Amino acid sequence: MIRRVHVTISGRVQGVFFRAKSRERAVSLGLSGWVRNLPDGRVELLAEGPATAVAALLMWCQSGPPRARVDECRVVELTPLCDMRDFQVTG
């Protein structure tokens, strides 16, 4: 089963390698999508792939890399489109 999620993560999530580490984790799980910083200090992520892999990435996002502090991780389920091939850091 394929799952696609849009995630916004708030807390101390910029300047702590959140984007780079989430990309590493997503690639290791075989997911496609992207991650970027938002102007308000949050991180935004879109991920698609096998449901178990997406669940593993979401679990990781609850704490992030060692220097991060995650206050909130909002997840919105989307319809899978299978329109991405890799996982990129943008913005």
PDB file of N, CA, C and O in Angstrom:
ATOM      1  N   MET A   1       0.836  -1.182   0.000  1.00  0.00           N
ATOM      2  CA  MET A   1       0.000   0.000   0.000  1.00  0.00           C
ATOM      3  C   MET A   1       0.884   1.250   0.000  1.00  0.00           C
ATOM      4  O   MET A   1       1.811   1.357   0.802  1.00  0.00           O
ATOM      5  N   ILE A   2       0.599   2.177  -0.887  1.00  0.00           N
ATOM      6  CA  ILE A   2       1.354   3.420  -0.991  1.00  0.00           C
ATOM      7  C   ILE A   2       0.646   4.508  -0.178  1.00  0.00           C
ATOM      8  O   ILE A   2      -0.581   4.613  -0.176  1.00  0.00           O
ATOM      9  N   ARG A   3       1.454   5.305   0.505  1.00  0.00           N
ATOM     10  CA  ARG A   3       0.942   6.376   1.353  1.00  0.00           C
ATOM     11  C   ARG A   3       1.667   7.677   1.014  1.00  0.00           C
ATOM     12  O   ARG A   3       2.869   7.674   0.747  1.00  0.00           O
ATOM     13  N   ARG A   4       0.930   8.786   1.026  1.00  0.00           N
ATOM     14  CA  ARG A   4       1.518  10.111   0.772  1.00  0.00           C
ATOM     15  C   ARG A   4       1.083  11.031   1.904  1.00  0.00           C
ATOM     16  O   ARG A   4      -0.099  11.093   2.242  1.00  0.00           O
ATOM     17  N   VAL A   5       2.047  11.749   2.493  1.00  0.00           N
ATOM     18  CA  VAL A   5       1.740  12.639   3.606  1.00  0.00           C
ATOM     19  C   VAL A   5       2.404  13.994   3.409  1.00  0.00           C
ATOM     20  O   VAL A   5       3.483  14.100   2.826  1.00  0.00           O
ATOM     21  N   HIS A   6       1.734  15.022   3.907  1.00  0.00           N
ATOM     22  CA  HIS A   6       2.286  16.372   3.982  1.00  0.00           C
ATOM     23  C   HIS A   6       2.458  16.658   5.469  1.00  0.00           C
ATOM     24  O   HIS A   6       1.511  16.535   6.246  1.00  0.00           O
ATOM     25  N   VAL A   7       3.674  17.040   5.860  1.00  0.00           N
ATOM     26  CA  VAL A   7       4.009  17.184   7.273  1.00  0.00           C
ATOM     27  C   VAL A   7       4.584  18.573   7.533  1.00  0.00           C
ATOM     28  O   VAL A   7       5.403  19.066   6.758  1.00  0.00           O
ATOM     29  N   THR A   8       4.156  19.197   8.618  1.00  0.00           N
ATOM     30  CA  THR A   8       4.801  20.418   9.092  1.00  0.00           C
ATOM     31  C   THR A   8       5.298  20.161  10.510  1.00  0.00           C
ATOM     32  O   THR A   8       4.565  19.669  11.367  1.00  0.00           O
ATOM     33  N   ILE A   9       6.561  20.505  10.731  1.00  0.00           N
ATOM     34  CA  ILE A   9       7.213  20.244  12.001  1.00  0.00           C
ATOM     35  C   ILE A   9       7.626  21.574  12.605  1.00  0.00           C
ATOM     36  O   ILE A   9       8.282  22.383  11.949  1.00  0.00           O
ATOM     37  N   SER A  10       7.244  21.801  13.853  1.00  0.00           N
ATOM     38  CA  SER A  10       7.609  23.048  14.523  1.00  0.00           C
ATOM     39  C   SER A  10       8.428  22.760  15.769  1.00  0.00           C
ATOM     40  O   SER A  10       8.411  21.653  16.308  1.00  0.00           O
ATOM     41  N   GLY A  11       9.136  23.770  16.204  1.00  0.00           N
ATOM     42  CA  GLY A  11      10.033  23.664  17.351  1.00  0.00           C
ATOM     43  C   GLY A  11      11.387  24.234  16.938  1.00  0.00           C
ATOM     44  O   GLY A  11      11.455  25.152  16.121  1.00  0.00           O
ATOM     45  N   ARG A  12      12.452  23.696  17.495  1.00  0.00           N
ATOM     46  CA  ARG A  12      13.800  24.082  17.049  1.00  0.00           C
ATOM     47  C   ARG A  12      14.192  23.085  15.958  1.00  0.00           C
ATOM     48  O   ARG A  12      14.838  22.070  16.223  1.00  0.00           O
ATOM     49  N   VAL A  13      13.785  23.401  14.725  1.00  0.00           N
ATOM     50  CA  VAL A  13      13.961  22.460  13.619  1.00  0.00           C
ATOM     51  C   VAL A  13      14.739  23.059  12.445  1.00  0.00           C
ATOM     52  O   VAL A  13      14.982  22.379  11.448  1.00  0.00           O
ATOM     53  N   GLN A  14      15.126  24.317  12.561  1.00  0.00           N
ATOM     54  CA  GLN A  14      15.984  24.920  11.543  1.00  0.00           C
ATOM     55  C   GLN A  14      17.349  25.178  12.165  1.00  0.00           C
ATOM     56  O   GLN A  14      17.453  25.554  13.333  1.00  0.00           O
ATOM     57  N   GLY A  15      18.398  24.970  11.365  1.00  0.00           N
ATOM     58  CA  GLY A  15      19.756  25.152  11.865  1.00  0.00           C
ATOM     59  C   GLY A  15      20.276  23.970  12.659  1.00  0.00           C
ATOM     60  O   GLY A  15      21.296  24.078  13.339  1.00  0.00           O
ATOM     61  N   VAL A  16      19.584  22.839  12.580  1.00  0.00           N
ATOM     62  CA  VAL A  16      19.987  21.638  13.322  1.00  0.00           C
ATOM     63  C   VAL A  16      20.099  20.425  12.397  1.00  0.00           C
ATOM     64  O   VAL A  16      20.078  19.282  12.855  1.00  0.00           O
ATOM     65  N   PHE A  17      20.218  20.683  11.091  1.00  0.00           N
ATOM     66  CA  PHE A  17      20.353  19.636  10.068  1.00  0.00           C
ATOM     67  C   PHE A  17      19.106  18.775   9.907  1.00  0.00           C
ATOM     68  O   PHE A  17      19.191  17.622   9.483  1.00  0.00           O
ATOM     69  N   PHE A  18      17.944  19.341  10.248  1.00  0.00           N
ATOM     70  CA  PHE A  18      16.701  18.580  10.122  1.00  0.00           C
ATOM     71  C   PHE A  18      16.435  18.170   8.679  1.00  0.00           C
ATOM     72  O   PHE A  18      16.079  17.022   8.413  1.00  0.00           O
ATOM     73  N   ARG A  19      16.607  19.106   7.746  1.00  0.00           N
ATOM     74  CA  ARG A  19      16.339  18.784   6.337  1.00  0.00           C
ATOM     75  C   ARG A  19      17.287  17.704   5.825  1.00  0.00           C
ATOM     76  O   ARG A  19      16.847  16.729   5.215  1.00  0.00           O
ATOM     77  N   ALA A  20      18.578  17.872   6.069  1.00  0.00           N
ATOM     78  CA  ALA A  20      19.565  16.900   5.571  1.00  0.00           C
ATOM     79  C   ALA A  20      19.335  15.517   6.168  1.00  0.00           C
ATOM     80  O   ALA A  20      19.393  14.507   5.466  1.00  0.00           O
ATOM     81  N   LYS A  21      19.077  15.484   7.453  1.00  0.00           N
ATOM     82  CA  LYS A  21      18.882  14.184   8.116  1.00  0.00           C
ATOM     83  C   LYS A  21      17.548  13.540   7.723  1.00  0.00           C
ATOM     84  O   LYS A  21      17.455  12.316   7.623  1.00  0.00           O
ATOM     85  N   SER A  22      16.522  14.359   7.501  1.00  0.00           N
ATOM     86  CA  SER A  22      15.257  13.762   7.075  1.00  0.00           C
ATOM     87  C   SER A  22      15.386  13.221   5.652  1.00  0.00           C
ATOM     88  O   SER A  22      14.782  12.200   5.322  1.00  0.00           O
ATOM     89  N   ARG A  23      16.166  13.894   4.810  1.00  0.00           N
ATOM     90  CA  ARG A  23      16.420  13.365   3.469  1.00  0.00           C
ATOM     91  C   ARG A  23      17.159  12.038   3.555  1.00  0.00           C
ATOM     92  O   ARG A  23      16.783  11.072   2.892  1.00  0.00           O
ATOM     93  N   GLU A  24      18.207  11.987   4.368  1.00  0.00           N
ATOM     94  CA  GLU A  24      18.951  10.725   4.543  1.00  0.00           C
ATOM     95  C   GLU A  24      18.018   9.602   4.987  1.00  0.00           C
ATOM     96  O   GLU A  24      18.069   8.494   4.454  1.00  0.00           O
ATOM     97  N   ARG A  25      17.174   9.895   5.959  1.00  0.00           N
ATOM     98  CA  ARG A  25      16.256   8.879   6.478  1.00  0.00           C
ATOM     99  C   ARG A  25      15.266   8.451   5.397  1.00  0.00           C
ATOM    100  O   ARG A  25      15.018   7.258   5.219  1.00  0.00           O
ATOM    101  N   ALA A  26      14.702   9.415   4.678  1.00  0.00           N
ATOM    102  CA  ALA A  26      13.731   9.103   3.624  1.00  0.00           C
ATOM    103  C   ALA A  26      14.361   8.260   2.520  1.00  0.00           C
ATOM    104  O   ALA A  26      13.760   7.290   2.057  1.00  0.00           O
ATOM    105  N   VAL A  27      15.563   8.625   2.099  1.00  0.00           N
ATOM    106  CA  VAL A  27      16.254   7.859   1.052  1.00  0.00           C
ATOM    107  C   VAL A  27      16.526   6.446   1.539  1.00  0.00           C
ATOM    108  O   VAL A  27      16.338   5.488   0.788  1.00  0.00           O
ATOM    109  N   SER A  28      16.965   6.301   2.778  1.00  0.00           N
ATOM    110  CA  SER A  28      17.250   4.958   3.312  1.00  0.00           C
ATOM    111  C   SER A  28      15.987   4.103   3.391  1.00  0.00           C
ATOM    112  O   SER A  28      16.060   2.875   3.351  1.00  0.00           O
ATOM    113  N   LEU A  29      14.829   4.757   3.502  1.00  0.00           N
ATOM    114  CA  LEU A  29      13.557   4.039   3.567  1.00  0.00           C
ATOM    115  C   LEU A  29      12.924   3.836   2.191  1.00  0.00           C
ATOM    116  O   LEU A  29      11.879   3.196   2.073  1.00  0.00           O
ATOM    117  N   GLY A  30      13.558   4.382   1.151  1.00  0.00           N
ATOM    118  CA  GLY A  30      13.039   4.223  -0.207  1.00  0.00           C
ATOM    119  C   GLY A  30      11.873   5.138  -0.542  1.00  0.00           C
ATOM    120  O   GLY A  30      11.041   4.802  -1.385  1.00  0.00           O
ATOM    121  N   LEU A  31      11.807   6.290   0.111  1.00  0.00           N
ATOM    122  CA  LEU A  31      10.703   7.218  -0.109  1.00  0.00           C
ATOM    123  C   LEU A  31      11.062   8.281  -1.136  1.00  0.00           C
ATOM    124  O   LEU A  31      12.238   8.557  -1.376  1.00  0.00           O
ATOM    125  N   SER A  32      10.046   8.870  -1.734  1.00  0.00           N
ATOM    126  CA  SER A  32      10.235  10.011  -2.620  1.00  0.00           C
ATOM    127  C   SER A  32       9.549  11.208  -1.981  1.00  0.00           C
ATOM    128  O   SER A  32       8.685  11.063  -1.117  1.00  0.00           O
ATOM    129  N   GLY A  33       9.959  12.414  -2.433  1.00  0.00           N
ATOM    130  CA  GLY A  33       9.338  13.621  -1.912  1.00  0.00           C
ATOM    131  C   GLY A  33      10.327  14.752  -1.776  1.00  0.00           C
ATOM    132  O   GLY A  33      11.306  14.829  -2.518  1.00  0.00           O
ATOM    133  N   TRP A  34      10.068  15.633  -0.822  1.00  0.00           N
ATOM    134  CA  TRP A  34      10.939  16.777  -0.595  1.00  0.00           C
ATOM    135  C   TRP A  34      10.783  17.281   0.831  1.00  0.00           C
ATOM    136  O   TRP A  34       9.829  16.949   1.535  1.00  0.00           O
ATOM    137  N   VAL A  35      11.761  18.102   1.235  1.00  0.00           N
ATOM    138  CA  VAL A  35      11.723  18.754   2.541  1.00  0.00           C
ATOM    139  C   VAL A  35      12.288  20.151   2.371  1.00  0.00           C
ATOM    140  O   VAL A  35      13.228  20.356   1.604  1.00  0.00           O
ATOM    141  N   ARG A  36      11.710  21.129   3.097  1.00  0.00           N
ATOM    142  CA  ARG A  36      12.203  22.503   3.001  1.00  0.00           C
ATOM    143  C   ARG A  36      11.908  23.269   4.286  1.00  0.00           C
ATOM    144  O   ARG A  36      11.036  22.891   5.069  1.00  0.00           O
ATOM    145  N   ASN A  37      12.660  24.358   4.485  1.00  0.00           N
ATOM    146  CA  ASN A  37      12.408  25.275   5.580  1.00  0.00           C
ATOM    147  C   ASN A  37      11.306  26.229   5.182  1.00  0.00           C
ATOM    148  O   ASN A  37      11.189  26.598   4.014  1.00  0.00           O
ATOM    149  N   LEU A  38      10.498  26.630   6.144  1.00  0.00           N
ATOM    150  CA  LEU A  38       9.490  27.649   5.937  1.00  0.00           C
ATOM    151  C   LEU A  38       9.947  28.954   6.595  1.00  0.00           C
ATOM    152  O   LEU A  38      10.701  28.920   7.568  1.00  0.00           O
ATOM    153  N   PRO A  39       9.504  30.092   6.080  1.00  0.00           N
ATOM    154  CA  PRO A  39       9.941  31.377   6.638  1.00  0.00           C
ATOM    155  C   PRO A  39       9.604  31.564   8.119  1.00  0.00           C
ATOM    156  O   PRO A  39      10.272  32.334   8.809  1.00  0.00           O
ATOM    157  N   ASP A  40       8.584  30.872   8.610  1.00  0.00           N
ATOM    158  CA  ASP A  40       8.172  31.041  10.011  1.00  0.00           C
ATOM    159  C   ASP A  40       8.939  30.147  10.982  1.00  0.00           C
ATOM    160  O   ASP A  40       8.611  30.106  12.168  1.00  0.00           O
ATOM    161  N   GLY A  41       9.967  29.423  10.493  1.00  0.00           N
ATOM    162  CA  GLY A  41      10.794  28.590  11.376  1.00  0.00           C
ATOM    163  C   GLY A  41      10.424  27.118  11.392  1.00  0.00           C
ATOM    164  O   GLY A  41      11.126  26.310  12.000  1.00  0.00           O
ATOM    165  N   ARG A  42       9.338  26.761  10.737  1.00  0.00           N
ATOM    166  CA  ARG A  42       8.960  25.349  10.674  1.00  0.00           C
ATOM    167  C   ARG A  42       9.668  24.665   9.509  1.00  0.00           C
ATOM    168  O   ARG A  42      10.275  25.318   8.661  1.00  0.00           O
ATOM    169  N   VAL A  43       9.579  23.351   9.485  1.00  0.00           N
ATOM    170  CA  VAL A  43      10.045  22.542   8.358  1.00  0.00           C
ATOM    171  C   VAL A  43       8.826  21.877   7.752  1.00  0.00           C
ATOM    172  O   VAL A  43       7.941  21.404   8.466  1.00  0.00           O
ATOM    173  N   GLU A  44       8.788  21.843   6.422  1.00  0.00           N
ATOM    174  CA  GLU A  44       7.683  21.238   5.683  1.00  0.00           C
ATOM    175  C   GLU A  44       8.233  20.055   4.894  1.00  0.00           C
ATOM    176  O   GLU A  44       9.323  20.129   4.326  1.00  0.00           O
ATOM    177  N   LEU A  45       7.477  18.973   4.864  1.00  0.00           N
ATOM    178  CA  LEU A  45       7.942  17.741   4.233  1.00  0.00           C
ATOM    179  C   LEU A  45       6.785  17.082   3.495  1.00  0.00           C
ATOM    180  O   LEU A  45       5.655  17.060   3.983  1.00  0.00           O
ATOM    181  N   LEU A  46       7.075  16.551   2.328  1.00  0.00           N
ATOM    182  CA  LEU A  46       6.116  15.743   1.583  1.00  0.00           C
ATOM    183  C   LEU A  46       6.799  14.418   1.301  1.00  0.00           C
ATOM    184  O   LEU A  46       7.892  14.391   0.735  1.00  0.00           O
ATOM    185  N   ALA A  47       6.172  13.327   1.684  1.00  0.00           N
ATOM    186  CA  ALA A  47       6.784  12.014   1.482  1.00  0.00           C
ATOM    187  C   ALA A  47       5.763  11.034   0.940  1.00  0.00           C
ATOM    188  O   ALA A  47       4.588  11.061   1.306  1.00  0.00           O
ATOM    189  N   GLU A  48       6.246  10.156   0.047  1.00  0.00           N
ATOM    190  CA  GLU A  48       5.383   9.132  -0.534  1.00  0.00           C
ATOM    191  C   GLU A  48       6.173   7.843  -0.701  1.00  0.00           C
ATOM    192  O   GLU A  48       7.349   7.852  -1.067  1.00  0.00           O
ATOM    193  N   GLY A  49       5.501   6.746  -0.427  1.00  0.00           N
ATOM    194  CA  GLY A  49       6.115   5.435  -0.595  1.00  0.00           C
ATOM    195  C   GLY A  49       5.329   4.382   0.172  1.00  0.00           C
ATOM    196  O   GLY A  49       4.182   4.611   0.556  1.00  0.00           O
ATOM    197  N   PRO A  50       5.948   3.231   0.392  1.00  0.00           N
ATOM    198  CA  PRO A  50       5.267   2.171   1.137  1.00  0.00           C
ATOM    199  C   PRO A  50       4.807   2.667   2.513  1.00  0.00           C
ATOM    200  O   PRO A  50       5.543   3.374   3.201  1.00  0.00           O
ATOM    201  N   ALA A  51       3.608   2.297   2.900  1.00  0.00           N
ATOM    202  CA  ALA A  51       3.020   2.786   4.146  1.00  0.00           C
ATOM    203  C   ALA A  51       3.911   2.556   5.357  1.00  0.00           C
ATOM    204  O   ALA A  51       4.000   3.421   6.228  1.00  0.00           O
ATOM    205  N   THR A  52       4.569   1.410   5.427  1.00  0.00           N
ATOM    206  CA  THR A  52       5.425   1.129   6.582  1.00  0.00           C
ATOM    207  C   THR A  52       6.645   2.054   6.605  1.00  0.00           C
ATOM    208  O   THR A  52       7.099   2.455   7.677  1.00  0.00           O
ATOM    209  N   ALA A  53       7.170   2.390   5.442  1.00  0.00           N
ATOM    210  CA  ALA A  53       8.317   3.295   5.359  1.00  0.00           C
ATOM    211  C   ALA A  53       7.904   4.715   5.730  1.00  0.00           C
ATOM    212  O   ALA A  53       8.639   5.406   6.434  1.00  0.00           O
ATOM    213  N   VAL A  54       6.745   5.156   5.267  1.00  0.00           N
ATOM    214  CA  VAL A  54       6.243   6.488   5.629  1.00  0.00           C
ATOM    215  C   VAL A  54       6.031   6.554   7.137  1.00  0.00           C
ATOM    216  O   VAL A  54       6.375   7.556   7.763  1.00  0.00           O
ATOM    217  N   ALA A  55       5.472   5.507   7.725  1.00  0.00           N
ATOM    218  CA  ALA A  55       5.258   5.471   9.172  1.00  0.00           C
ATOM    219  C   ALA A  55       6.590   5.582   9.919  1.00  0.00           C
ATOM    220  O   ALA A  55       6.671   6.261  10.942  1.00  0.00           O
ATOM    221  N   ALA A  56       7.624   4.925   9.416  1.00  0.00           N
ATOM    222  CA  ALA A  56       8.945   5.002  10.048  1.00  0.00           C
ATOM    223  C   ALA A  56       9.507   6.415   9.973  1.00  0.00           C
ATOM    224  O   ALA A  56      10.100   6.895  10.939  1.00  0.00           O
ATOM    225  N   LEU A  57       9.329   7.089   8.835  1.00  0.00           N
ATOM    226  CA  LEU A  57       9.802   8.466   8.709  1.00  0.00           C
ATOM    227  C   LEU A  57       9.027   9.378   9.659  1.00  0.00           C
ATOM    228  O   LEU A  57       9.617  10.245  10.303  1.00  0.00           O
ATOM    229  N   LEU A  58       7.729   9.192   9.748  1.00  0.00           N
ATOM    230  CA  LEU A  58       6.926  10.014  10.655  1.00  0.00           C
ATOM    231  C   LEU A  58       7.345   9.812  12.103  1.00  0.00           C
ATOM    232  O   LEU A  58       7.352  10.769  12.878  1.00  0.00           O
ATOM    233  N   MET A  59       7.688   8.604  12.479  1.00  0.00           N
ATOM    234  CA  MET A  59       8.155   8.345  13.836  1.00  0.00           C
ATOM    235  C   MET A  59       9.465   9.094  14.088  1.00  0.00           C
ATOM    236  O   MET A  59       9.654   9.691  15.148  1.00  0.00           O
ATOM    237  N   TRP A  60      10.369   9.058  13.099  1.00  0.00           N
ATOM    238  CA  TRP A  60      11.635   9.785  13.221  1.00  0.00           C
ATOM    239  C   TRP A  60      11.379  11.282  13.348  1.00  0.00           C
ATOM    240  O   TRP A  60      12.048  11.953  14.134  1.00  0.00           O
ATOM    241  N   CYS A  61      10.420  11.819  12.588  1.00  0.00           N
ATOM    242  CA  CYS A  61      10.113  13.249  12.622  1.00  0.00           C
ATOM    243  C   CYS A  61       9.635  13.726  13.991  1.00  0.00           C
ATOM    244  O   CYS A  61       9.725  14.917  14.292  1.00  0.00           O
ATOM    245  N   GLN A  62       9.134  12.830  14.813  1.00  0.00           N
ATOM    246  CA  GLN A  62       8.670  13.207  16.151  1.00  0.00           C
ATOM    247  C   GLN A  62       9.805  13.729  17.031  1.00  0.00           C
ATOM    248  O   GLN A  62       9.572  14.495  17.966  1.00  0.00           O
ATOM    249  N   SER A  63      11.039  13.307  16.726  1.00  0.00           N
ATOM    250  CA  SER A  63      12.185  13.783  17.521  1.00  0.00           C
ATOM    251  C   SER A  63      13.249  14.443  16.652  1.00  0.00           C
ATOM    252  O   SER A  63      13.930  15.360  17.110  1.00  0.00           O
ATOM    253  N   GLY A  64      13.405  13.994  15.406  1.00  0.00           N
ATOM    254  CA  GLY A  64      14.384  14.581  14.502  1.00  0.00           C
ATOM    255  C   GLY A  64      15.820  14.278  14.894  1.00  0.00           C
ATOM    256  O   GLY A  64      16.070  13.364  15.679  1.00  0.00           O
ATOM    257  N   PRO A  65      16.767  15.040  14.353  1.00  0.00           N
ATOM    258  CA  PRO A  65      18.179  14.821  14.666  1.00  0.00           C
ATOM    259  C   PRO A  65      18.494  15.262  16.104  1.00  0.00           C
ATOM    260  O   PRO A  65      17.672  15.919  16.743  1.00  0.00           O
ATOM    261  N   PRO A  66      19.669  14.908  16.607  1.00  0.00           N
ATOM    262  CA  PRO A  66      19.995  15.147  18.019  1.00  0.00           C
ATOM    263  C   PRO A  66      19.806  16.586  18.523  1.00  0.00           C
ATOM    264  O   PRO A  66      19.362  16.770  19.656  1.00  0.00           O
ATOM    265  N   ARG A  67      20.123  17.594  17.734  1.00  0.00           N
ATOM    266  CA  ARG A  67      20.039  18.978  18.219  1.00  0.00           C
ATOM    267  C   ARG A  67      18.660  19.599  18.055  1.00  0.00           C
ATOM    268  O   ARG A  67      18.444  20.741  18.461  1.00  0.00           O
ATOM    269  N   ALA A  68      17.737  18.874  17.472  1.00  0.00           N
ATOM    270  CA  ALA A  68      16.381  19.395  17.251  1.00  0.00           C
ATOM    271  C   ALA A  68      15.527  19.255  18.507  1.00  0.00           C
ATOM    272  O   ALA A  68      15.788  18.427  19.380  1.00  0.00           O
ATOM    273  N   ARG A  69      14.495  20.098  18.562  1.00  0.00           N
ATOM    274  CA  ARG A  69      13.445  19.957  19.566  1.00  0.00           C
ATOM    275  C   ARG A  69      12.122  20.078  18.815  1.00  0.00           C
ATOM    276  O   ARG A  69      11.772  21.157  18.339  1.00  0.00           O
ATOM    277  N   VAL A  70      11.405  19.000  18.713  1.00  0.00           N
ATOM    278  CA  VAL A  70      10.137  18.987  17.986  1.00  0.00           C
ATOM    279  C   VAL A  70       8.999  19.253  18.968  1.00  0.00           C
ATOM    280  O   VAL A  70       8.771  18.492  19.908  1.00  0.00           O
ATOM    281  N   ASP A  71       8.293  20.355  18.723  1.00  0.00           N
ATOM    282  CA  ASP A  71       7.135  20.691  19.558  1.00  0.00           C
ATOM    283  C   ASP A  71       5.849  20.128  18.979  1.00  0.00           C
ATOM    284  O   ASP A  71       4.956  19.709  19.716  1.00  0.00           O
ATOM    285  N   GLU A  72       5.758  20.122  17.650  1.00  0.00           N
ATOM    286  CA  GLU A  72       4.554  19.620  16.999  1.00  0.00           C
ATOM    287  C   GLU A  72       4.894  19.055  15.627  1.00  0.00           C
ATOM    288  O   GLU A  72       5.727  19.599  14.902  1.00  0.00           O
ATOM    289  N   CYS A  73       4.247  17.973  15.292  1.00  0.00           N
ATOM    290  CA  CYS A  73       4.422  17.336  13.988  1.00  0.00           C
ATOM    291  C   CYS A  73       3.016  17.081  13.438  1.00  0.00           C
ATOM    292  O   CYS A  73       2.347  16.127  13.834  1.00  0.00           O
ATOM    293  N   ARG A  74       2.578  17.958  12.511  1.00  0.00           N
ATOM    294  CA  ARG A  74       1.233  17.846  11.937  1.00  0.00           C
ATOM    295  C   ARG A  74       1.295  17.054  10.643  1.00  0.00           C
ATOM    296  O   ARG A  74       2.102  17.345   9.761  1.00  0.00           O
ATOM    297  N   VAL A  75       0.446  16.067  10.540  1.00  0.00           N
ATOM    298  CA  VAL A  75       0.438  15.178   9.372  1.00  0.00           C
ATOM    299  C   VAL A  75      -0.923  15.254   8.689  1.00  0.00           C
ATOM    300  O   VAL A  75      -1.969  15.109   9.322  1.00  0.00           O
ATOM    301  N   VAL A  76      -0.876  15.487   7.380  1.00  0.00           N
ATOM    302  CA  VAL A  76      -2.090  15.470   6.571  1.00  0.00           C
ATOM    303  C   VAL A  76      -1.929  14.357   5.534  1.00  0.00           C
ATOM    304  O   VAL A  76      -0.960  14.343   4.774  1.00  0.00           O
ATOM    305  N   GLU A  77      -2.868  13.442   5.510  1.00  0.00           N
ATOM    306  CA  GLU A  77      -2.855  12.347   4.541  1.00  0.00           C
ATOM    307  C   GLU A  77      -3.322  12.873   3.185  1.00  0.00           C
ATOM    308  O   GLU A  77      -4.315  13.596   3.100  1.00  0.00           O
ATOM    309  N   LEU A  78      -2.608  12.508   2.139  1.00  0.00           N
ATOM    310  CA  LEU A  78      -2.959  12.913   0.780  1.00  0.00           C
ATOM    311  C   LEU A  78      -3.162  11.679  -0.095  1.00  0.00           C
ATOM    312  O   LEU A  78      -2.767  10.574   0.276  1.00  0.00           O
ATOM    313  N   THR A  79      -3.767  11.872  -1.232  1.00  0.00           N
ATOM    314  CA  THR A  79      -3.922  10.791  -2.197  1.00  0.00           C
ATOM    315  C   THR A  79      -2.580  10.540  -2.878  1.00  0.00           C
ATOM    316  O   THR A  79      -1.988  11.475  -3.418  1.00  0.00           O
ATOM    317  N   PRO A  80      -2.089   9.315  -2.868  1.00  0.00           N
ATOM    318  CA  PRO A  80      -0.821   9.020  -3.548  1.00  0.00           C
ATOM    319  C   PRO A  80      -0.915   9.333  -5.038  1.00  0.00           C
ATOM    320  O   PRO A  80      -1.905   9.006  -5.693  1.00  0.00           O
ATOM    321  N   LEU A  81       0.132   9.974  -5.564  1.00  0.00           N
ATOM    322  CA  LEU A  81       0.176  10.317  -6.982  1.00  0.00           C
ATOM    323  C   LEU A  81       1.282   9.596  -7.735  1.00  0.00           C
ATOM    324  O   LEU A  81       1.249   9.516  -8.963  1.00  0.00           O
ATOM    325  N   CYS A  82       2.253   9.074  -7.013  1.00  0.00           N
ATOM    326  CA  CYS A  82       3.400   8.389  -7.620  1.00  0.00           C
ATOM    327  C   CYS A  82       4.037   9.257  -8.709  1.00  0.00           C
ATOM    328  O   CYS A  82       4.375   8.762  -9.784  1.00  0.00           O
ATOM    329  N   ASP A  83       4.194  10.536  -8.428  1.00  0.00           N
ATOM    330  CA  ASP A  83       4.716  11.485  -9.408  1.00  0.00           C
ATOM    331  C   ASP A  83       6.146  11.950  -9.120  1.00  0.00           C
ATOM    332  O   ASP A  83       6.664  12.818  -9.823  1.00  0.00           O
ATOM    333  N   MET A  84       6.793  11.379  -8.090  1.00  0.00           N
ATOM    334  CA  MET A  84       8.152  11.771  -7.726  1.00  0.00           C
ATOM    335  C   MET A  84       9.064  10.547  -7.748  1.00  0.00           C
ATOM    336  O   MET A  84       8.632   9.433  -7.454  1.00  0.00           O
ATOM    337  N   ARG A  85      10.319  10.765  -8.096  1.00  0.00           N
ATOM    338  CA  ARG A  85      11.253   9.650  -8.194  1.00  0.00           C
ATOM    339  C   ARG A  85      12.279   9.613  -7.061  1.00  0.00           C
ATOM    340  O   ARG A  85      12.786   8.543  -6.724  1.00  0.00           O
ATOM    341  N   ASP A  86      12.589  10.765  -6.475  1.00  0.00           N
ATOM    342  CA  ASP A  86      13.612  10.795  -5.437  1.00  0.00           C
ATOM    343  C   ASP A  86      13.168  11.717  -4.309  1.00  0.00           C
ATOM    344  O   ASP A  86      12.046  12.222  -4.315  1.00  0.00           O
ATOM    345  N   PHE A  87      14.047  11.932  -3.351  1.00  0.00           N
ATOM    346  CA  PHE A  87      13.727  12.790  -2.213  1.00  0.00           C
ATOM    347  C   PHE A  87      14.744  13.917  -2.191  1.00  0.00           C
ATOM    348  O   PHE A  87      15.949  13.673  -2.152  1.00  0.00           O
ATOM    349  N   GLN A  88      14.255  15.161  -2.218  1.00  0.00           N
ATOM    350  CA  GLN A  88      15.142  16.315  -2.354  1.00  0.00           C
ATOM    351  C   GLN A  88      14.970  17.312  -1.216  1.00  0.00           C
ATOM    352  O   GLN A  88      13.896  17.445  -0.628  1.00  0.00           O
ATOM    353  N   VAL A  89      16.060  18.005  -0.929  1.00  0.00           N
ATOM    354  CA  VAL A  89      16.004  19.168  -0.041  1.00  0.00           C
ATOM    355  C   VAL A  89      15.788  20.366  -0.952  1.00  0.00           C
ATOM    356  O   VAL A  89      16.550  20.582  -1.896  1.00  0.00           O
ATOM    357  N   THR A  90      14.753  21.141  -0.669  1.00  0.00           N
ATOM    358  CA  THR A  90      14.478  22.347  -1.460  1.00  0.00           C
ATOM    359  C   THR A  90      14.457  23.540  -0.524  1.00  0.00           C
ATOM    360  O   THR A  90      14.493  23.389   0.697  1.00  0.00           O
ATOM    361  N   GLY A  91      14.399  24.716  -1.101  1.00  0.00           N
ATOM    362  CA  GLY A  91      14.265  25.956  -0.325  1.00  0.00           C
ATOM    363  C   GLY A  91      15.113  26.067   0.849  1.00  0.00           C
ATOM    364  O   GLY A  91      15.062  27.075   1.554  1.00  0.00           O
TER     365      GLY A  91
END
